[in-house]
């Protein structure tokens, strides 16, 4: 196994990695800087666009371009032209909030969650579904830091988490693919048993859940039963989002945070984008937003 920093970007909060299997590139963001990155693993070029406001997460759109969950809600964005189209701002009444983590279900719905941005943490985050007809439906609220969204390979289970130190749990719930309706969340994994708190997640081809252990210097592979199968030590304190990519989906990309690090820690590549090869594990194609 090899861990390499492929983009030493020193991002404030690198996040939101999603693999585009058609273009063979990785899209990812720097949340507070409002930057959307595109990394080409063949040329190793990383190009950047300024979205002009904090961007929590993105997904590739089936019709072309991206769907973006930002501070001001959901947008369609064409990286080729820079054209933006605002869809909805479900939390216009909560100006302290912004979107954070997201994922697309197998039917092309885009799920994303919000959180309070700055100041003392409050449980005022909520998960939302952007349906393919572009309507927005709220779901579970009372979350400090919405995170960990991912779907099982058959699309009938949804994962989610709360990164806050008071909670630091991952839940799983049944999911109705026809209606996009989650069931009641059940605790899947209590991260107090490991070093890192739950940040972004993804699911591999074997149905195992991968969690970035923020503030714990580690990644975790969890079985569908919630057992720790593998721990990977990272060269940075705050890994944030794992995502499988590459032509064979056998490279695990990992974003990271470059600010508010442990005093005296040696992590010159903090905030960079990492690529892990030689795992012997493959991921899955990421569904595209169908709206």
C-alpha positions in Angstrom: 0.0 0.0 0.0 1.2 3.5 -0.9 -0.1 6.8 0.4 0.9 9.9 -1.7 0.0 13.5 -1.5 -1.0 14.2 -5.1 -2.1 17.8 -4.6 -0.2 19.7 -1.9 -2.9 22.4 -1.9 -2.9 23.3 1.8 -6.6 23.7 1.7 -8.4 25.1 4.7 -11.1 22.4 4.6 -10.6 20.0 1.7 -13.8 18.0 1.3 -16.5 16.7 -1.0 -14.5 14.3 -3.1 -16.5 12.6 -5.9 -15.2 10.5 -8.8 -16.4 11.3 -12.3 -16.1 8.0 -14.2 -16.9 9.5 -17.6 -14.3 12.2 -17.4 -11.9 10.1 -15.3 -11.3 12.9 -12.8 -11.9 13.7 -9.2 -14.0 16.7 -8.2 -13.4 18.1 -4.7 -13.8 21.3 -2.8 -12.2 23.7 -0.2 -15.3 24.6 1.8 -14.6 28.0 3.4 -12.5 29.2 0.4 -15.4 28.4 -1.9 -13.2 26.5 -4.4 -14.1 23.7 -6.6 -11.2 21.5 -7.8 -10.8 19.1 -10.6 -7.9 16.6 -10.4 -6.8 14.5 -13.4 -4.8 11.5 -12.1 -3.2 10.9 -15.5 -1.8 14.4 -16.1 -1.7 15.1 -12.3 -3.1 18.5 -13.1 -5.5 20.2 -10.5 -7.6 23.0 -11.9 -9.6 25.3 -9.6 -12.7 27.5 -9.9 -13.9 30.0 -7.4 -17.6 29.6 -6.6 -17.6 32.8 -4.6 -19.2 31.4 -1.5 -18.5 28.4 0.8 -19.2 25.1 -0.9 -20.0 22.1 1.2 -20.4 19.3 -1.3 -21.0 18.5 -5.0 -22.2 15.8 -7.3 -21.7 15.2 -11.0 -24.9 15.8 -13.0 -26.1 13.3 -15.6 -27.0 16.1 -18.0 -23.6 17.7 -17.6 -21.9 19.9 -15.1 -22.3 19.7 -11.3 -24.9 20.1 -8.6 -23.6 22.2 -5.7 -24.7 22.5 -2.1 -23.3 25.8 -0.9 -24.0 28.4 1.8 -27.0 29.7 -0.1 -28.5 26.3 -1.0 -28.6 24.1 -4.1 -27.2 25.2 -7.4 -26.5 23.8 -10.9 -23.0 24.8 -12.1 -21.3 24.4 -15.4 -17.5 24.4 -14.9 -16.9 24.9 -18.6 -18.7 28.2 -18.8 -19.0 29.3 -15.2 -22.7 29.5 -15.5 -24.7 29.1 -12.3 -28.4 28.4 -11.8 -29.9 28.7 -8.3 -32.4 26.0 -7.4 -33.4 26.5 -3.8 -32.3 27.8 -0.4 -34.1 25.7 2.2 -32.4 27.5 5.1 -32.6 31.1 4.1 -34.1 31.6 7.6 -30.8 30.3 9.2 -28.1 32.6 7.9 -25.5 31.0 10.2 -25.9 27.7 8.5 -24.3 26.2 5.4 -24.3 22.9 3.6 -21.7 20.4 4.5 -21.6 16.7 3.3 -23.6 15.0 0.6 -24.1 12.0 -1.7 -26.4 10.8 -4.5 -28.6 7.8 -4.3 -28.8 5.2 -7.1 -31.9 6.8 -8.5 -30.1 10.2 -9.0 -31.4 12.1 -6.0 -28.9 14.4 -4.3 -28.8 14.2 -0.5 -27.0 16.9 1.6 -26.9 18.1 5.1 -26.4 21.5 6.8 -24.6 22.7 9.9 -24.0 25.9 11.9 -20.9 27.6 10.5 -18.8 29.4 13.2 -19.4 30.2 16.8 -20.4 27.7 19.5 -21.8 24.5 17.9 -25.6 24.0 18.0 -27.7 21.1 16.8 -29.4 23.1 14.1 -28.2 21.0 11.1 -30.6 19.0 9.0 -30.5 16.6 6.0 -32.3 17.4 2.8 -33.1 15.5 -0.4 -32.9 17.4 -3.7 -35.2 15.2 -5.9 -34.8 14.7 -9.6 -37.7 17.1 -10.2 -35.6 19.7 -8.3 -38.0 19.9 -5.3 -36.4 19.9 -1.9 -37.6 17.8 1.0 -36.2 18.1 4.6 -35.6 15.0 6.7 -33.8 14.4 10.0 -32.9 17.5 12.1 -31.2 18.2 15.4 -27.7 17.4 14.0 -24.6 19.3 14.9 -22.4 18.4 12.0 -24.1 16.5 9.2 -21.7 14.0 7.6 -21.0 10.5 6.4 -23.7 10.3 3.7 -23.4 7.1 1.6 -25.5 4.4 0.2 -25.1 0.6 0.2 -24.3 -1.1 -3.2 -28.0 -2.1 -3.6 -29.2 1.4 -2.6 -31.4 0.1 0.2 -29.4 1.3 3.1 -28.3 4.9 3.8 -25.5 5.9 6.1 -25.1 9.3 7.9 -23.2 10.6 10.9 -22.7 13.5 13.3 -19.0 14.6 13.7 -19.6 16.7 16.9 -17.4 15.4 19.8 -20.6 15.2 21.9 -22.1 12.7 19.4 -19.5 11.2 17.1 -21.8 8.4 15.8 -22.6 6.8 12.5 -26.2 5.7 11.8 -27.7 3.5 9.2 -31.3 3.3 8.0 -33.4 1.4 5.5 -34.0 3.3 2.3 -36.9 3.1 -0.1 -35.4 3.5 -3.6 -38.8 4.2 -5.2 -39.7 7.2 -3.0 -36.3 8.3 -1.6 -37.6 7.9 1.9 -35.3 6.8 4.7 -36.4 4.7 7.6 -35.6 5.3 11.3 -31.9 5.6 11.8 -30.2 2.9 13.9 -26.8 3.2 15.4 -24.2 1.6 13.2 -20.9 2.6 14.8 -19.9 4.6 17.9 -16.5 6.2 17.0 -15.6 6.7 20.6 -14.0 3.2 20.2 -11.4 4.6 17.8 -9.2 7.7 17.6 -11.0 9.7 14.9 -14.5 11.3 14.8 -16.7 10.5 11.8 -16.3 12.7 8.8 -17.0 11.9 5.2 -17.7 8.3 4.1 -18.1 6.0 1.1 -19.0 2.4 0.4 -16.8 -0.1 -1.5 -17.8 -2.9 -3.9 -18.0 -5.4 -1.0 -20.5 -3.2 0.9 -18.1 -2.0 3.5 -18.3 1.5 4.8 -15.1 3.7 4.8 -14.9 6.6 7.3 -12.4 9.4 7.5 -11.4 9.7 11.1 -11.0 13.5 11.5 -8.7 14.5 14.3 -7.6 10.9 14.6 -4.9 10.6 11.8 -6.7 7.5 10.5 -9.2 5.9 8.0 -11.5 3.0 9.0 -13.1 0.3 6.9 -16.2 -1.1 8.6 -18.0 -4.2 7.7 -21.8 -4.1 7.1 -22.1 -5.4 10.7 -20.2 -2.4 12.0 -16.9 -4.2 12.8 -13.6 -2.6 12.2 -11.9 -4.5 9.4 -9.0 -2.2 8.6 -7.3 0.9 10.0 -5.1 3.1 7.8 -2.7 5.5 9.5 -2.6 8.8 7.6 0.2 11.4 7.5 -2.3 14.1 8.4 -4.4 14.7 11.6 -7.6 15.6 9.8 -8.6 13.4 6.9 -12.1 14.3 5.7 -13.5 12.4 2.8 -12.6 9.1 1.2 -13.6 8.3 -2.4 -12.7 5.5 -4.7 -11.6 6.4 -8.2 -9.4 5.5 -11.1 -10.2 3.4 -14.2 -10.6 0.3 -12.0 -11.9 2.2 -9.0 -8.9 0.9 -7.0 -7.4 4.2 -5.9 -8.7 5.7 -2.7 -8.6 9.5 -2.8 -8.7 11.3 0.6 -9.2 15.0 1.2 -7.9 16.7 4.4 -8.0 19.9 6.5 -5.1 22.3 6.7 -6.1 24.6 9.6 -6.5 24.4 13.4 -4.1 21.5 13.7 -2.5 20.1 16.8 0.3 22.4 18.1 3.7 21.1 17.2 2.5 18.3 14.9 4.6 17.5 11.8 2.2 17.4 8.9 3.5 19.5 6.0 0.9 18.1 3.6 -2.2 18.9 5.8 -5.0 20.2 3.6 -3.7 18.3 0.6 -5.4 15.6 -1.6 -4.0 12.1 -1.1 -4.2 9.0 -3.2 -3.9 5.5 -1.7 -3.0 2.6 -4.0 -2.3 -1.1 -3.5 -5.3 -1.6 -1.2 -6.6 -4.6 -3.1 -10.1 -3.2 -2.7 -12.3 -1.5 -5.3 -15.0 1.0 -5.0 -18.2 1.7 -7.1 -19.2 4.2 -9.7 -20.8 7.2 -8.1 -24.5 7.9 -9.2 -25.1 11.2 -11.0 -27.7 13.7 -10.1 -30.6 13.1 -12.5 -32.3 16.5 -12.2 
